[in-house]
Amino acid sequence: MIQRSEPRASPIGRVVATEQKPATPHQFHFWTATETSIGIGAIVKVDEGGRGKGEGGRVVYGVVTDGFAYSDLATPLHDVIGAEGDPARAGEAPAVRQEIRLWTAAVLRQMPEEPLQPVPLGEVHVATDADVALALRMDAYLHSAQPTAIPVGLYTSGGLEAPVYLDADFLLGPEAAHLNISGVSGLATKTSAVEFLLGGIFQHFPVHRGRVAAVCFNVKGPDLLFLDQAGSLDSDDRRRYERLGIPPTPFERVHYYAPFKADGVNLNTLRTHPDLTGAVEPLVWGLTEVLDFAEVLLNRDDIDAKADAFIDFLSDRVVRRDFDDGFGDTHHVETFADLERLFRSIFDGLENTARGDIWRTHHIATIRKVRNRLGNVSTRCKGLVTDDGPASDLPWGRFEDRAVYVLDVANVDPLGQDLVFARVVSKLREHLERRDLGVDAVVVFVDELNKYAPADGPDSYVKKMLLDISERGRYLGLVLFGAEQFRSQVHRRVVGNAGTQVFGRMDADELATPGYQVLSPAIKIKLATLPVGELMVRHPHFTQPIFIRFPRPPVLRGRDGVERFPPAEDRPFEDAVVLQLTRLDPKVRPNQVKDLIAGRDDRDVRRALGAVRRERPRDVFALFRKRLGTRVAADGPRDAAAVAPLDPIAEEPY
Amino acid sequence: MSDRREWLSRLYAEGVTPASFVPDASLGRRVDLDAALEPGAGVELLEDLELLVHPISRTEPPPGLAFLDGIQQWKVIGYDGVAPIALAHVAAAVRRLGPDRRAVTAASASRGLVLAPEPTWTPERRGIVAASGLEAVPVPAAPDQPAAAIEALRRAVHHERQSIEKRLGEAAVAELDPGQWLVVDGQLSVSATLARHPRTVGVIKSHGAQFLEGRHLERALTVPASHRTTVFRVLGGHGRTAVTSWYVRLWPWEGHDLHYGLLRVETRDSDTAIAQASTIAGWLVALRAPLAAPDARFDRLLYPIHDVETYLRSRAPGEVAGSTAGRLPRTGT
């Protein structure tokens, strides 16, 4: 992957040291010709050269962090005098002043590393491919017996394009983990970089390190909805892919999940074009999936100790088991509808038996409060949370190696987004702890960390989860790839625990915050003007930030995707049901389905559809018909199966 | 001179008392020792009946203009009894303005010297100096008169600098392409080759030797800025080649000094000298910029000459300059 060292080239500069600007073990200065190919971020090599005294042989690698140009002009007034006050005449002088290009470089590596000494006043050379590998200490994981190198981009300077690799052990654990990427919005850098990097991980993650998958939360627009479709690449991009050893192909295995819209049959996603082969699976959860994450759905004011205790009671003693309500009825609670029936039974029982306000040590006010809040969940997260019927979930335990699981929650209520994130991450964690997820490591990509893990504001469940991943995920193989516009506004422990930090173009105000004090003014200027496709990377093996260029990801960008595959219009209920069944089994005849569901209650149809989706039978239509049951003539008013809408002001004083 | 410690130690072991004394004006700037006119020297007006002033206008210098200058650095490194022994570095360089108007070195030469009164040089000391790669230079001076000996050493260093400068200048003019000119910092008349070359210009910044007198001298020393004087012939006198000369003022002197911005220029003594005078003066006016500041002589020092000095000083061995900012107060004899 790395080319061998080229024949010794002419030096491009020479280290200089004065009392005012000495060379130190961590920094040095050198001058170059005024016309030089190097600039801020360039990697250089200082060769001591020996001098015939036996002390030579030391090689120091550095990265340029600042640059200065000046002439022998002592004061600007001398220039004014020389030009007799006329700026036009200054350019007419027959001679020009001697001037200097003086550069400051931060030491990347000294060889040998001990004893650590000031940088020798030697020749400065531009780094070759092999030098870049040594300077960034990539040799340890690039040329080892079991390489763990993941390409992250190309270091480019003066015509050189040298691959830069991250160490998988420090990107995906267990040594360090997590990646954080910052940058202003609208430059298609953050998402593109993560897509490119995921492609590199899938191609280069060593087999001996196990299986790896990615879970991406699509939180805005169509950003991540076309990862399986090829995007356009120019010849430069293709050359870069070749240099990095990554085939420029879209992801082979991508699984999309999205909740339903409120109608319960049309999916709430922009990936609905009929030509797209990769279908979007519904993401639907019921009471049992949601109850464990009640803390996500209920804010701090809702959850007091009493309500918390009652929810625990429901979770431990009631849900998914036969439960005697104490008034003569036995309940088996699986859905919100079942739970509502239990609540009504309790209220009726307390009223009819005049046993006061306490049921099983829980005050009726607490019970009403929990009923109220849980009831609202299925209303606010309609389409994601179902009142009744089976859930449709990620394939826990059957995650595929090098597959991407995209959860499209862009159009979901923020509460629903929080619920999806909390539950998915918790389940990932559970399965990774038990080592039964199907893969050994999962990359979780979360955009908009400013929103989910803000530095200020109250502690939310999601923030706690992100902190938990950041601090403990690497032991499990649960890796957070987070992105945000303003790094300074993300919780310090979330960004601080990211072993690899990536920066795109930064806002000048952001660069003025204390977190960037370690960067030189020149580096900040470069960051503020970074073109699309360039990044600054910090990685545990790199002692200084490195600028790299990465090719466009080989996938269709979200904006291009919706243009090429415009979202389909929402289908009428019958057509949507037909579509879902035919996706499961193309042999299903639409008219047969329409005849079957004509005049049937939508809730019954959705329930039957959910059951078919979950069981994936060989004969889809047969099971659908069986689950739907036979038509029974109504013989009177029927109890509402769903949670009755609540008027929190009129009915509930809690 | 890289093994300075070794050869100095051996020299000191030979009975030399260590010393470190940097005489005034020995760190690169030249001392004009030709202040006095030589016997037989004189002037002859060529252009006008009496010395007048002529306005000049800025003229673009020819491409490839080259500049010759030299430096001398020396310090006393020891005493044999009271006889001083000095280490000296003399160097000269020719730097030419390129198409990008930046100066690049066309030729350079340097010498490392150890100078001492003749009686001081024993065969052993000569051997030690020769082994170090330096040149031993016996100076005719009385070893028992240190003040006179130091003055003799100073003149010897000056002579060696002039010698290397002359040699380099003569080599440089031999390689000048047609149309190229060489500007020499100082008198052309020190070298017959330089003085007779059609495209050499001597630029003299110090005016110790006055060739004129009376109202002619007054007009020469009060010539206004961007004016030159009448061209006159400087008769060579003993050992010198005759040249044509004139004064030119680069900057207004009012409010400063009579010599402020005043140059005396020498060119070959030829029929074309009068015709060329205003053109060459126009070049020099153009060469006022960039200013040679912060050099104190910036009013007369052309930037390319300053550049040659800077170049030579940057290449001079640091040990000759010595420590001029020692912790102890500097003393001298």
Boltz contact constraints between the chains, C-beta under 6 A:
constraints:
  - contact:
      token1: [A, 74]
      token2: [B, 293]
      max_distance: 6.0
  - contact:
      token1: [A, 74]
      token2: [B, 294]
      max_distance: 6.0
  - contact:
      token1: [A, 78]
      token2: [B, 291]
      max_distance: 6.0
  - contact:
      token1: [A, 78]
      token2: [B, 293]
      max_distance: 6.0
  - contact:
      token1: [A, 81]
      token2: [B, 291]
      max_distance: 6.0
  - contact:
      token1: [A, 82]
      token2: [B, 289]
      max_distance: 6.0
  - contact:
      token1: [A, 82]
      token2: [B, 290]
      max_distance: 6.0
  - contact:
      token1: [A, 82]
      token2: [B, 291]
      max_distance: 6.0
  - contact:
      token1: [A, 83]
      token2: [B, 289]
      max_distance: 6.0
  - contact:
      token1: [A, 93]
      token2: [B, 289]
      max_distance: 6.0
  - contact:
      token1: [A, 93]
      token2: [B, 290]
      max_distance: 6.0
  - contact:
      token1: [A, 94]
      token2: [B, 61]
      max_distance: 6.0
  - contact:
      token1: [A, 94]
      token2: [B, 286]
      max_distance: 6.0
  - contact:
      token1: [A, 94]
      token2: [B, 287]
      max_distance: 6.0
  - contact:
      token1: [A, 95]
      token2: [B, 97]
      max_distance: 6.0
  - contact:
      token1: [A, 95]
      token2: [B, 101]
      max_distance: 6.0
  - contact:
      token1: [A, 95]
      token2: [B, 303]
      max_distance: 6.0
  - contact:
      token1: [A, 95]
      token2: [B, 304]
      max_distance: 6.0
  - contact:
      token1: [A, 96]
      token2: [B, 101]
      max_distance: 6.0
  - contact:
      token1: [A, 96]
      token2: [B, 102]
      max_distance: 6.0
  - contact:
      token1: [A, 97]
      token2: [B, 290]
      max_distance: 6.0
